[in-house]
Amino acid sequence: MSAPAAPHRVCPHCGQVNRVPDAKARDARCGACRQPLFTGEPAEVDTARLDRFLGRDQRPLLVDFWAPWCGPCRVMAPQFVEASRQLEPGMRLLKLDTQAHPDAGARFGIRGIPTMILFHQGREVARQSGAMSASDIMGWARQAAR
């Protein structure tokens, strides 16, 4: 019996799809742009890049839908960064600015921000609105990803 294929991981810098075994993911670099696949910080995405992640990345994706004018979003931003440091590379964390990309808010039914949506295999599996601490984000995401 052959070993399972390494999962697809989308590069947050150039969008290239890379196959990287779990054991090597933390230090992996993109085969196309040579940038690190995981930086310990959430990747900023637009709707096109989010679609690329949803369609190709095989790990759970936790997306923070936020806006720069939102006080709770600004409070949660460093918490989301800390959660990213702890959850990567098993889970990819992304940020999408709903002010810059209002179509995303409508498309994903965002009624209030910040809203986090956990996707797996391109489908929404859980949603949480309101600012959270890093430990609460990690606990909620891990529980929802099971």
MDAnalysis code that builds the backbone (N, CA, C; Angstrom):
import MDAnalysis as mda
import numpy as np

u = mda.Universe.empty(438, n_residues=146, atom_resindex=np.repeat(np.arange(146), 3), trajectory=True)
u.add_TopologyAttr("name", ["N", "CA", "C"] * 146)
u.add_TopologyAttr("resid", np.arange(1, 147))
u.add_TopologyAttr("resname", ["MET", "SER", "ALA", "PRO", "ALA", "ALA", "PRO", "HIS", "ARG", "VAL", "CYS", "PRO", "HIS", "CYS", "GLY", "GLN", "VAL", "ASN", "ARG", "VAL", "PRO", "ASP", "ALA", "LYS", "ALA", "ARG", "ASP", "ALA", "ARG", "CYS", "GLY", "ALA", "CYS", "ARG", "GLN", "PRO", "LEU", "PHE", "THR", "GLY", "GLU", "PRO", "ALA", "GLU", "VAL", "ASP", "THR", "ALA", "ARG", "LEU", "ASP", "ARG", "PHE", "LEU", "GLY", "ARG", "ASP", "GLN", "ARG", "PRO", "LEU", "LEU", "VAL", "ASP", "PHE", "TRP", "ALA", "PRO", "TRP", "CYS", "GLY", "PRO", "CYS", "ARG", "VAL", "MET", "ALA", "PRO", "GLN", "PHE", "VAL", "GLU", "ALA", "SER", "ARG", "GLN", "LEU", "GLU", "PRO", "GLY", "MET", "ARG", "LEU", "LEU", "LYS", "LEU", "ASP", "THR", "GLN", "ALA", "HIS", "PRO", "ASP", "ALA", "GLY", "ALA", "ARG", "PHE", "GLY", "ILE", "ARG", "GLY", "ILE", "PRO", "THR", "MET", "ILE", "LEU", "PHE", "HIS", "GLN", "GLY", "ARG", "GLU", "VAL", "ALA", "ARG", "GLN", "SER", "GLY", "ALA", "MET", "SER", "ALA", "SER", "ASP", "ILE", "MET", "GLY", "TRP", "ALA", "ARG", "GLN", "ALA", "ALA", "ARG"])
u.atoms.positions = np.array([
    [0.848, -1.178, 0.000],
    [0.000, 0.000, 0.000],
    [0.892, 1.240, 0.000],
    [0.574, 2.210, -0.846],
    [1.395, 3.414, -0.945],
    [1.001, 4.425, 0.127],
    [1.951, 5.296, 0.447],
    [1.704, 6.352, 1.429],
    [0.736, 7.367, 0.830],
    [-0.112, 7.983, 1.676],
    [-1.033, 8.997, 1.159],
    [-0.253, 10.188, 0.607],
    [-0.813, 10.801, -0.420],
    [-0.179, 11.975, -1.028],
    [-0.148, 13.121, -0.024],
    [0.904, 13.917, -0.094],
    [1.006, 15.088, 0.772],
    [-0.117, 16.054, 0.433],
    [-0.673, 16.716, 1.447],
    [-1.805, 17.626, 1.190],
    [-1.393, 18.876, 0.419],
    [-2.354, 19.401, -0.318],
    [-2.161, 20.668, -1.032],
    [-2.161, 21.815, -0.027],
    [-1.243, 22.750, -0.249],
    [-1.185, 23.963, 0.560],
    [-0.949, 25.126, -0.393],
    [-1.805, 26.116, -0.331],
    [-1.712, 27.275, -1.223],
    [-0.725, 28.279, -0.624],
    [0.148, 28.789, -1.457],
    [1.103, 29.811, -1.022],
    [0.353, 31.124, -0.792],
    [0.519, 31.742, 0.382],
    [-0.168, 33.012, 0.638],
    [0.432, 34.187, -0.124],
    [1.607, 33.993, -0.713],
    [2.288, 35.075, -1.421],
    [1.940, 35.102, -2.908],
    [1.987, 33.925, -3.567],
    [1.792, 33.895, -5.022],
    [0.597, 33.053, -5.461],
    [-0.008, 32.285, -4.555],
    [-1.173, 31.476, -4.896],
    [-0.857, 30.116, -5.490],
    [0.419, 29.789, -5.641],
    [0.822, 28.479, -6.180],
    [0.394, 27.374, -5.213],
    [-0.050, 26.255, -5.763],
    [-0.409, 25.098, -4.944],
    [0.827, 24.226, -4.784],
    [1.132, 23.886, -3.534],
    [2.291, 23.062, -3.199],
    [1.819, 21.808, -2.475],
    [2.490, 20.688, -2.726],
    [2.239, 19.467, -1.952],
    [3.325, 19.382, -0.893],
    [2.907, 19.404, 0.369],
    [3.869, 19.402, 1.462],
    [3.404, 18.424, 2.536],
    [4.266, 17.454, 2.894],
    [3.898, 16.533, 3.978],
    [3.744, 17.292, 5.298],
    [2.869, 16.814, 6.150],
    [2.626, 17.459, 7.439],
    [3.912, 17.668, 8.225],
    [4.796, 16.676, 8.222],
    [6.021, 16.736, 9.014],
    [6.960, 17.854, 8.560],
    [6.824, 18.317, 7.334],
    [7.720, 19.346, 6.800],
    [7.030, 20.691, 6.596],
    [5.766, 20.790, 6.958],
    [4.972, 21.978, 6.629],
    [5.475, 23.251, 7.305],
    [5.851, 23.179, 8.564],
    [6.211, 24.398, 9.303],
    [7.356, 25.167, 8.635],
    [8.315, 24.484, 8.066],
    [9.475, 25.140, 7.460],
    [9.433, 25.157, 5.935],
    [8.321, 24.745, 5.354],
    [8.230, 24.616, 3.895],
    [8.236, 25.971, 3.194],
    [8.795, 25.970, 1.990],
    [8.809, 27.146, 1.126],
    [8.082, 26.807, -0.168],
    [7.493, 27.821, -0.773],
    [6.776, 27.655, -2.029],
    [7.752, 27.251, -3.125],
    [7.361, 26.289, -3.938],
    [8.187, 25.864, -5.052],
    [8.302, 26.909, -6.143],
    [7.359, 27.842, -6.211],
    [7.375, 28.863, -7.263],
    [8.094, 30.138, -6.819],
    [7.682, 30.731, -5.702],
    [8.239, 32.033, -5.294],
    [9.288, 31.929, -4.188],
    [9.467, 30.734, -3.617],
    [10.463, 30.458, -2.575],
    [10.181, 31.148, -1.244],
    [9.005, 31.750, -1.093],
    [8.622, 32.371, 0.175],
    [8.122, 31.290, 1.136],
    [8.190, 31.535, 2.444],
    [7.669, 30.553, 3.404],
    [6.161, 30.358, 3.220],
    [5.729, 29.098, 3.297],
    [4.288, 28.829, 3.196],
    [3.566, 29.244, 4.477],
    [4.276, 29.196, 5.593],
    [3.683, 29.578, 6.876],
    [4.609, 30.582, 7.560],
    [4.057, 31.710, 7.956],
    [4.852, 32.779, 8.545],
    [4.511, 33.030, 10.012],
    [3.496, 32.350, 10.536],
    [3.068, 32.613, 11.898],
    [2.144, 33.807, 12.001],
    [1.721, 34.337, 10.858],
    [0.766, 35.439, 10.831],
    [-0.307, 35.137, 9.798],
    [-1.527, 35.600, 10.031],
    [-2.591, 35.373, 9.041],
    [-2.262, 36.069, 7.731],
    [-2.639, 35.447, 6.643],
    [-2.426, 36.029, 5.319],
    [-3.622, 36.906, 4.961],
    [-3.337, 38.111, 4.466],
    [-4.385, 39.002, 3.965],
    [-4.799, 38.509, 2.586],
    [-6.106, 38.368, 2.368],
    [-6.593, 37.886, 1.078],
    [-7.706, 38.778, 0.558],
    [-7.888, 38.739, -0.768],
    [-9.059, 39.334, -1.391],
    [-9.986, 38.165, -1.755],
    [-11.096, 38.449, -2.406],
    [-12.043, 37.366, -2.685],
    [-11.472, 36.355, -3.677],
    [-10.694, 36.805, -4.650],
    [-10.108, 35.868, -5.611],
    [-9.117, 34.935, -4.929],
    [-8.271, 35.486, -4.068],
    [-7.293, 34.644, -3.355],
    [-8.025, 33.711, -2.377],
    [-9.074, 34.201, -1.722],
    [-9.851, 33.333, -0.840],
    [-10.427, 32.166, -1.627],
    [-10.954, 32.434, -2.809],
    [-11.486, 31.357, -3.646],
    [-10.403, 30.332, -3.981],
    [-9.187, 30.798, -4.216],
    [-8.063, 29.892, -4.499],
    [-7.807, 28.984, -3.303],
    [-7.790, 29.563, -2.095],
    [-7.603, 28.763, -0.888],
    [-8.760, 27.780, -0.708],
    [-9.993, 28.258, -0.881],
    [-11.161, 27.392, -0.685],
    [-11.177, 26.228, -1.668],
    [-10.734, 26.484, -2.882],
    [-10.771, 25.453, -3.909],
    [-9.612, 24.483, -3.887],
    [-8.474, 24.888, -3.347],
    [-7.278, 24.058, -3.483],
    [-6.601, 23.637, -2.184],
    [-6.661, 24.472, -1.123],
    [-5.961, 24.134, 0.112],
    [-6.728, 23.041, 0.844],
    [-6.020, 22.014, 1.277],
    [-6.682, 20.863, 1.877],
    [-6.690, 20.886, 3.397],
    [-6.241, 21.951, 3.990],
    [-6.280, 22.091, 5.443],
    [-7.433, 23.007, 5.815],
    [-7.922, 22.909, 7.069],
    [-8.964, 23.846, 7.493],
    [-8.489, 25.293, 7.336],
    [-9.410, 26.151, 6.931],
    [-9.135, 27.578, 6.741],
    [-9.989, 28.371, 7.718],
    [-9.362, 29.180, 8.535],
    [-10.086, 30.047, 9.450],
    [-9.951, 31.473, 8.924],
    [-11.081, 32.057, 8.525],
    [-11.074, 33.372, 7.899],
    [-11.714, 34.390, 8.837],
    [-10.981, 35.467, 9.094],
    [-11.474, 36.589, 9.884],
    [-11.974, 37.656, 8.912],
    [-13.282, 37.881, 8.907],
    [-13.894, 38.940, 8.106],
    [-13.946, 40.178, 9.004],
    [-13.275, 41.251, 8.603],
    [-13.086, 42.417, 9.454],
    [-13.117, 43.693, 8.611],
    [-13.009, 44.834, 9.283],
    [-12.886, 46.129, 8.595],
    [-12.022, 47.046, 9.459],
    [-11.272, 47.947, 8.826],
    [-10.360, 48.811, 9.584],
    [-11.046, 49.796, 10.529],
    [-12.281, 50.164, 10.272],
    [-12.996, 51.110, 11.130],
    [-13.623, 50.445, 12.349],
    [-13.600, 49.128, 12.420],
    [-14.279, 48.357, 13.463],
    [-13.397, 48.226, 14.705],
    [-13.826, 48.827, 15.813],
    [-13.080, 48.754, 17.071],
    [-12.836, 47.329, 17.546],
    [-13.877, 46.486, 17.659],
    [-13.648, 45.107, 18.087],
    [-12.707, 44.336, 17.140],
    [-12.745, 44.668, 15.856],
    [-11.833, 44.014, 14.896],
    [-10.385, 44.365, 15.215],
    [-10.152, 45.637, 15.536],
    [-8.790, 46.076, 15.862],
    [-8.323, 45.452, 17.172],
    [-9.223, 45.302, 18.122],
    [-8.883, 44.661, 19.398],
    [-8.530, 43.193, 19.173],
    [-9.270, 42.534, 18.300],
    [-9.048, 41.105, 18.083],
    [-7.850, 40.808, 17.185],
    [-7.401, 41.772, 16.391],
    [-6.326, 41.527, 15.417],
    [-5.090, 40.873, 16.033],
    [-4.524, 41.390, 17.137],
    [-3.346, 40.728, 17.697],
    [-3.668, 39.345, 18.275],
    [-4.889, 39.151, 18.702],
    [-5.306, 37.838, 19.204],
    [-5.347, 36.816, 18.064],
    [-5.799, 37.276, 16.906],
    [-5.864, 36.408, 15.728],
    [-4.452, 36.055, 15.261],
    [-3.518, 37.007, 15.365],
    [-2.113, 36.735, 15.027],
    [-1.554, 35.670, 15.960],
    [-1.799, 35.818, 17.252],
    [-1.305, 34.827, 18.221],
    [-1.913, 33.457, 17.951],
    [-3.198, 33.412, 17.630],
    [-3.838, 32.135, 17.299],
    [-3.180, 31.519, 16.067],
    [-2.823, 32.349, 15.105],
    [-2.166, 31.863, 13.897],
    [-0.842, 31.193, 14.232],
    [-0.080, 31.790, 15.125],
    [1.213, 31.213, 15.534],
    [1.038, 29.830, 16.133],
    [-0.069, 29.631, 16.824],
    [-0.310, 28.354, 17.500],
    [-0.973, 27.314, 16.597],
    [-1.839, 27.756, 15.693],
    [-2.635, 26.816, 14.890],
    [-1.959, 26.382, 13.585],
    [-1.061, 27.230, 13.040],
    [-0.373, 26.836, 11.808],
    [0.673, 25.780, 12.136],
    [0.971, 24.875, 11.242],
    [0.495, 24.736, 9.876],
    [-0.714, 23.817, 9.722],
    [-1.244, 23.299, 10.820],
    [-2.390, 22.407, 10.714],
    [-3.655, 23.084, 10.242],
    [-3.704, 24.396, 10.407],
    [-4.855, 25.189, 9.995],
    [-4.307, 26.489, 9.409],
    [-4.870, 26.961, 8.332],
    [-4.445, 28.215, 7.704],
    [-5.363, 29.326, 8.199],
    [-4.799, 30.449, 8.659],
    [-5.578, 31.600, 9.081],
    [-5.444, 32.708, 8.054],
    [-6.591, 33.273, 7.669],
    [-6.667, 34.307, 6.645],
    [-7.480, 35.481, 7.168],
    [-7.216, 36.681, 6.644],
    [-7.992, 37.876, 6.979],
    [-8.525, 38.478, 5.688],
    [-9.802, 38.861, 5.699],
    [-10.411, 39.503, 4.544],
    [-11.086, 40.788, 4.997],
    [-10.635, 41.907, 4.441],
    [-11.159, 43.233, 4.760],
    [-12.478, 43.435, 4.008],
    [-13.577, 43.451, 4.748],
    [-14.892, 43.568, 4.119],
    [-15.183, 44.981, 3.613],
    [-14.435, 45.972, 4.092],
    [-14.597, 47.317, 3.550],
    [-13.979, 47.382, 2.158],
    [-12.817, 46.806, 1.992],
    [-12.145, 46.803, 0.689],
    [-12.804, 45.833, -0.284],
    [-13.469, 44.811, 0.242],
    [-14.096, 43.772, -0.587],
    [-15.530, 43.532, -0.114],
    [-16.436, 44.510, -0.332],
    [-17.807, 44.396, 0.182],
    [-18.577, 43.224, -0.411],
    [-18.203, 42.769, -1.594],
    [-18.884, 41.616, -2.185],
    [-18.722, 40.370, -1.316],
    [-17.619, 40.261, -0.605],
    [-17.388, 39.091, 0.255],
    [-18.379, 39.074, 1.416],
    [-18.659, 40.250, 1.976],
    [-19.621, 40.311, 3.072],
    [-20.987, 39.798, 2.647],
    [-21.430, 40.208, 1.474],
    [-22.721, 39.749, 0.964],
    [-22.670, 38.260, 0.610],
    [-21.630, 37.868, -0.062],
    [-21.508, 36.472, -0.514],
    [-21.515, 35.477, 0.647],
    [-20.837, 35.834, 1.746],
    [-20.739, 34.912, 2.874],
    [-21.738, 35.226, 3.981],
    [-22.659, 36.147, 3.721],
    [-23.707, 36.443, 4.696],
    [-23.182, 37.029, 5.989],
    [-22.187, 37.902, 5.899],
    [-21.614, 38.521, 7.089],
    [-22.577, 39.605, 7.574],
    [-23.079, 39.442, 8.780],
    [-24.056, 40.375, 9.328],
    [-23.431, 41.334, 10.343],
    [-22.293, 40.942, 10.896],
    [-21.581, 41.767, 11.870],
    [-20.118, 41.360, 11.846],
    [-19.268, 42.296, 12.250],
    [-17.843, 41.988, 12.257],
    [-17.269, 42.321, 13.628],
    [-16.238, 41.650, 14.027],
    [-15.566, 40.581, 13.292],
    [-16.400, 39.303, 13.274],
    [-16.305, 38.584, 12.175],
    [-16.893, 37.252, 12.056],
    [-15.812, 36.317, 11.551],
    [-15.665, 35.205, 12.229],
    [-14.740, 34.164, 11.776],
    [-15.552, 33.015, 11.207],
    [-15.114, 32.520, 10.065],
    [-15.729, 31.339, 9.464],
    [-14.645, 30.304, 9.275],
    [-14.923, 29.097, 9.720],
    [-14.017, 27.970, 9.524],
    [-14.527, 27.164, 8.339],
    [-13.649, 26.983, 7.350],
    [-13.961, 26.209, 6.152],
    [-13.096, 24.953, 6.145],
    [-13.652, 23.887, 5.614],
    [-12.852, 22.686, 5.363],
    [-13.333, 22.076, 4.059],
    [-12.363, 21.754, 3.213],
    [-12.661, 21.223, 1.877],
    [-13.609, 22.154, 1.123],
    [-13.445, 23.452, 1.323],
    [-14.216, 24.451, 0.596],
    [-15.597, 24.746, 1.142],
    [-15.990, 24.063, 2.207],
    [-17.330, 24.271, 2.774],
    [-17.247, 24.880, 4.164],
    [-18.214, 25.738, 4.481],
    [-18.278, 26.305, 5.825],
    [-18.668, 25.218, 6.816],
    [-17.914, 25.132, 7.923],
    [-18.231, 24.153, 8.956],
    [-18.615, 24.813, 10.281],
    [-18.206, 26.082, 10.473],
    [-18.566, 26.780, 11.713],
    [-18.401, 28.276, 11.509],
    [-19.110, 29.027, 12.353],
    [-19.085, 30.495, 12.263],
    [-19.193, 31.061, 13.669],
    [-18.446, 32.151, 13.906],
    [-18.477, 32.812, 15.208],
    [-18.332, 34.311, 14.994],
    [-19.215, 35.093, 15.596],
    [-19.119, 36.553, 15.495],
    [-18.710, 37.130, 16.835],
    [-18.015, 38.257, 16.782],
    [-17.571, 38.947, 17.989],
    [-16.100, 38.708, 18.265],
    [-15.493, 39.684, 18.925],
    [-14.074, 39.600, 19.255],
    [-13.837, 38.510, 20.296],
    [-12.715, 37.822, 20.135],
    [-12.345, 36.736, 21.049],
    [-10.866, 36.849, 21.391],
    [-10.485, 36.250, 22.508],
    [-9.073, 36.172, 22.873],
    [-8.407, 35.076, 22.044],
    [-7.093, 35.067, 22.020],
    [-6.351, 34.052, 21.267],
    [-6.702, 32.651, 21.755],
    [-6.766, 32.465, 23.069],
    [-7.083, 31.125, 23.588],
    [-8.500, 30.713, 23.220],
    [-9.437, 31.658, 23.218],
    [-10.810, 31.334, 22.811],
    [-10.887, 31.011, 21.318],
    [-10.145, 31.761, 20.503],
    [-10.111, 31.475, 19.069],
    [-9.575, 30.071, 18.831],
    [-8.460, 29.741, 19.492],
    [-7.846, 28.423, 19.303],
    [-8.769, 27.302, 19.771],
    [-9.383, 27.483, 20.932],
    [-10.293, 26.457, 21.445],
    [-11.486, 26.248, 20.531],
    [-12.098, 27.352, 20.107],
    [-13.260, 27.267, 19.229],
    [-12.881, 26.616, 17.894],
    [-11.766, 27.060, 17.295],
    [-11.355, 26.532, 15.982],
    [-11.024, 25.043, 16.058],
    [-10.291, 24.648, 17.076],
    [-9.935, 23.226, 17.215],
    [-11.170, 22.368, 17.416],
    [-12.094, 22.834, 18.226],
    [-13.328, 22.081, 18.472],
    [-14.151, 21.992, 17.189],
    [-14.285, 23.091, 16.474],
    [-15.095, 23.118, 15.271],
    [-14.485, 22.311, 14.135],
    [-13.165, 22.173, 14.133],
    [-12.483, 21.454, 13.048],
    [-12.556, 19.934, 13.207],
    [-12.996, 19.459, 14.328],
    [-13.062, 17.989, 14.555],
    [-14.042, 17.320, 13.665],
])
